[in-house]
């Protein structure tokens, strides 16, 4: 595909400096770009790559305008990273195939399911009784939409996604392959017996309710609630291999990187983030605008917005608790020691 810089400028906004009739045919990084490549530069750390780049056009912010124009065509945008994101969306829409509405002959659709004529159900997919598939939605090959489940308008379930019975996802969502929405939460009651005890299963009677514009990564698992529903509000973004336990509630526009784990009944606020491998223990509450760094373990509720970090070597529990309590006071002790040193 070839597209003119003028057309891209019209779509993205911003100021085009250069020939509006010039064309590009790919999006790529600065260091490997050629004259048919459009690139972006938002981090000044990589400004040194700009003069030598052969890119046909570079998207930059106002602060890098002069440097970008000195080497060739440039599109000046207030937020070049956001412009790049919107460019990739537009590019994908132009170059990727659009699913054809209809139900593949090999799909299984149970009686009582409702599928909009503009929806697409792929090969060997399953749609259970009472399920609802809205207009423009895509149920990929071998995907499973359970009994009484609902897929919102223009939401895409990639191949082999499972949306369990009674679970629903809103409009414009994306669920990547292998994700399981609505598996049973981890609920068992200990029972005594002559063999030393066993576990009795607690049936999980809730569902999963997911809002609009949510993206869920490959092989991520979101467990159904025990009694009430597990809830993901609008705009939540989950990376691959994320585990969300039963009865968790995640506020709007919160984003978790790969391998984050959230235990049951935790309450996460809006506009929060968690880096890869972070763990949030169950029954905790985290307010809006909390940012958790990678591999941090959150073991108590957070009531104040901000960034939080913490990794500590494991030990036997009694020793660990004593050392952790001491560590929390270490900064205060240091300041007291400095004050005493100044007096002497």
MARVO-701301 format. One line per 8 residues: number of its first residue (from 0); for each residue x, y, z of C-alpha. Coordinates in steps of 0.1 Angstrom, whole numbers, plus 5000, padded with zeros to 4 digits. Layout:
N
NUM	X Y Z  ...
! end
This chain:
344
0	5000 5000 5000  5012 5035 4991  4997 5066 5008  5006 5102 5004  5019 5123 5032  4991 5147 5026  4965 5120 5032  4983 5109 5064
8	4985 5145 5076  4948 5150 5070  4940 5119 5090  4964 5125 5119  4963 5163 5120  4994 5183 5128  5016 5203 5105  5032 5187 5074
16	5065 5201 5064  5074 5186 5030  5059 5174 4998  5022 5164 5004  5023 5143 4972  5052 5122 4984  5042 5086 4993  5052 5060 5019
24	5045 5023 5019  5054 5012 5054  5058 5022 5091  5092 5014 5106  5119 5024 5131  5143 5052 5124  5175 5031 5122  5162 5008 5094
32	5140 5032 5075  5142 5039 5038  5126 5066 5016  5093 5047 5017  5091 5045 5055  5072 5068 5079  5087 5068 5114  5080 5085 5147
40	5103 5100 5174  5089 5109 5208  5118 5103 5231  5146 5128 5229  5170 5101 5240  5169 5088 5204  5173 5121 5187  5208 5112 5176
48	5193 5087 5151  5174 5114 5134  5200 5131 5111  5212 5098 5096  5178 5083 5091  5166 5078 5054  5130 5079 5064  5106 5095 5040
56	5088 5112 5068  5092 5114 5106  5064 5122 5131  5079 5144 5159  5067 5169 5185  5072 5206 5184  5104 5204 5203  5121 5184 5176
64	5107 5204 5147  5139 5220 5135  5160 5188 5137  5134 5168 5118  5129 5194 5091  5166 5197 5086  5167 5161 5073  5135 5160 5052
72	5098 5157 5055  5082 5159 5089  5048 5157 5105  5047 5179 5136  5021 5166 5161  5015 5177 5197  5018 5141 5209  5039 5121 5184
80	5034 5088 5203  4997 5091 5202  4998 5101 5165  5019 5069 5159  4993 5048 5177  4965 5062 5156  4985 5058 5125  4990 5020 5132
88	4952 5017 5138  4945 5034 5104  4972 5013 5087  4959 4980 5100  4923 4989 5090  4936 4995 5054  4958 4965 5050  4942 4936 5070
96	4913 4916 5057  4878 4923 5070  4859 4893 5083  4829 4884 5061  4796 4886 5080  4779 4852 5084  4782 4819 5101  4807 4793 5089
104	4791 4760 5079  4812 4741 5105  4802 4764 5134  4778 4751 5160  4750 4775 5170  4726 4762 5195  4688 4770 5193  4679 4802 5210
112	4712 4820 5202  4709 4853 5184  4736 4864 5160  4733 4897 5142  4735 4894 5104  4766 4916 5103  4784 4895 5128  4810 4868 5118
120	4812 4833 5134  4843 4814 5122  4851 4777 5115  4843 4752 5143  4832 4780 5167  4805 4773 5192  4777 4797 5203  4755 4784 5231
128	4718 4787 5236  4706 4821 5246  4740 4838 5236  4739 4871 5218  4764 4882 5192  4760 4919 5183  4766 4936 5149  4801 4936 5136
136	4814 4912 5163  4838 4884 5153  4839 4850 5169  4871 4834 5156  4878 4799 5146  4873 4774 5174  4862 4801 5198  4836 4792 5224
144	4807 4816 5234  4788 4799 5263  4751 4797 5271  4736 4831 5277  4769 4849 5270  4771 4882 5251  4796 4897 5227  4792 4934 5220
152	4793 4953 5188  4826 4951 5168  4842 4931 5196  4867 4905 5183  4872 4871 5199  4904 4857 5183  4907 4819 5176  4903 4796 5206
160	4890 4822 5230  4866 4809 5257  4838 4832 5269  4820 4812 5296  4783 4808 5303  4766 4840 5313  4797 4862 5308  4795 4893 5287
168	4819 4917 5270  4809 4951 5257  4816 4969 5224  4849 4973 5205  4868 4948 5226  4897 4925 5215  4903 4892 5232  4934 4874 5220
176	4938 4836 5215  4938 4813 5244  4922 4837 5268  4896 4822 5291  4869 4844 5305  4846 4828 5331  4865 4798 5343  4857 4788 5379
184	4874 4809 5406  4897 4791 5430  4872 4783 5458  4875 4753 5481  4864 4746 5517  4885 4724 5539  4867 4693 5552  4879 4668 5578
192	4879 4631 5572  4897 4599 5583  4924 4604 5557  4935 4637 5571  4911 4660 5553  4902 4671 5518  4889 4701 5498  4852 4706 5490
200	4846 4726 5459  4826 4759 5462  4806 4763 5431  4812 4796 5414  4778 4811 5407  4787 4846 5395  4798 4856 5360  4823 4880 5344
208	4811 4914 5332  4835 4933 5309  4829 4969 5296  4836 4986 5263  4870 4991 5246  4887 4964 5267  4917 4944 5253  4927 4911 5269
216	4960 4894 5260  4967 4858 5249  4963 4831 5276  4950 4855 5302  4924 4841 5326  4896 4860 5342  4877 4839 5368  4839 4842 5373
224	4827 4854 5406  4817 4831 5435  4784 4849 5441  4787 4884 5426  4804 4890 5393  4840 4897 5384  4840 4931 5367  4863 4949 5343
232	4852 4984 5336  4855 5003 5303  4889 5007 5287  4908 4981 5308  4939 4967 5291  4954 4933 5301  4986 4919 5287  4993 4882 5280
240	4993 4857 5308  4975 4878 5334  4954 4861 5361  4924 4879 5375  4908 4860 5404  4871 4857 5413  4851 4888 5424  4879 4912 5414
248	4868 4946 5402  4891 4966 5380  4883 5003 5374  4881 5020 5340  4913 5025 5319  4936 5005 5342  4963 4985 5325  4983 4955 5336
256	5015 4941 5319  5023 4905 5314  5021 4879 5342  5004 4902 5367  4983 4883 5392  4953 4896 5412  4939 4875 5439  4902 4872 5446
264	4880 4901 5458  4906 4928 5453  4893 4962 5442  4915 4981 5418  4908 5018 5410  4906 5037 5377  4937 5047 5357  4960 5023 5376
272	4989 5004 5361  5009 4974 5372  5043 4963 5357  5051 4927 5346  5049 4901 5373  5034 4923 5400  5011 4906 5425  4981 4920 5443
280	4968 4900 5472  4931 4893 5477  4905 4914 5495  4927 4946 5491  4915 4980 5479  4937 5002 5456  4925 5037 5449  4926 5055 5415
288	4959 5065 5399  4981 5040 5416  5011 5027 5396  5028 4995 5407  5063 4987 5394  5073 4953 5380  5075 4923 5403  5061 4943 5433
296	5040 4924 5458  5011 4945 5471  5002 4930 5505  4981 4957 5520  4955 4982 5506  4967 5015 5490  4947 5045 5499  4969 5072 5483
304	4976 5077 5446  5013 5074 5435  5039 5049 5425  5047 5019 5446  5076 4994 5445  5089 4966 5467  5108 4933 5465  5121 4916 5496
312	5138 4882 5500  5116 4854 5513  5123 4839 5548  5104 4820 5574  5073 4840 5580  5081 4852 5616  5115 4864 5606  5103 4880 5574
320	5076 4900 5593  5101 4913 5618  5126 4923 5591  5099 4939 5569  5087 4959 5599  5122 4971 5606  5128 4980 5570  5098 5002 5568
328	5113 5024 5595  5148 5024 5581  5146 5058 5564  5133 5074 5596  5161 5059 5616  5187 5071 5590  5174 5107 5593  5175 5105 5631
336	5211 5093 5629  5221 5121 5606  5205 5146 5630  5225 5131 5659  5257 5132 5638  5252 5169 5631  5248 5177 5668  5281 5160 5676
! end
